């Protein structure tokens, strides 16, 4: 018989204003979903992408970012991005859209500071995160209010597992080549 005890004082990661809510879950398979998406941003939620297979470059903000299997991409609210990888690249993903986030020290609906690179290697946590995403997908696919509640709790477990990865591996994003150019691009993106 194996027994494991909680030895530390447990502080729930989600309480008060920081109350995540799963808005939608998506799965892309390169063999089935070959069409690229359009450059866009989300004003009121965070989007988290788990790269399951394939590799390519994603346009995030004004920078191209290399992604590969086992990477996690965090699109804070308001970050312009393009998820359009082509089928020949073999990129398959899981995607979670989450609102209601207000972590201490960060703006609303952000999981990483704005100046940090949004691509994180999951390392040894990847199989566990991929499995959690598969369970969330299966729960939502089966339908019903109780399964949505179950998917919500699994999303909180996913976030609790991801948060240490984000704080441990956060690296500053490269500086824009031109501050003026970045500001012009931001203005055009907002007013297009």
Phi, psi and omega in degrees: 000136180246130175231133177239132183252148174277115186265339183256158174292126184269124176247113181302133182287340184237109179202164180063231180289337182272082185232087185295146177224124178289122179267316176202161178231139179224156176224130175244143177232123185304328181288336185253327186246072186281346188279136178288158178262178183257147175303131183201175173215168179235124184279337189232020174200164177262141174244131179242127181245127174255118181279116183269321180206161178080171177211150178190190176252135174251141174270116183232116187066238178250015185238143170274132181239129174285134175233151180213170180306137181091359177272152176239130178249131179246113174262098173301161176301144177081000180270121179288133181207159178228119182263018187280082171264142186276156184303324183294346177277346177067032183273124175238142186220164162245146182225132175238130174252124189228129176249179176077013180272133175210066182295149179303134176083359180236160177287167180299139181055049173223141177249344178225154176301149184299332181272008185261144176301133184275005181251127184231137175278129182279335180060227183294342180282346185304309181302322179293317179293320177296320178294317177300317179298319178298322179291320177299313179303312182296321180296314181291327179293329181284341175080172178097148182297319181294327178287328175293321177296320177297316179297323178298314179295322177294325177296319177295322176296318178302311180297319179299326178284328183281323186307315178297327178295320182292321182283330182282324188251012183294124177239146177298142175287151177299145179293141176299147180295324182221118179295317179298315179299319179296320180293320177296316180298317179299316179298314180297319180297322181286329186251015180290000000 
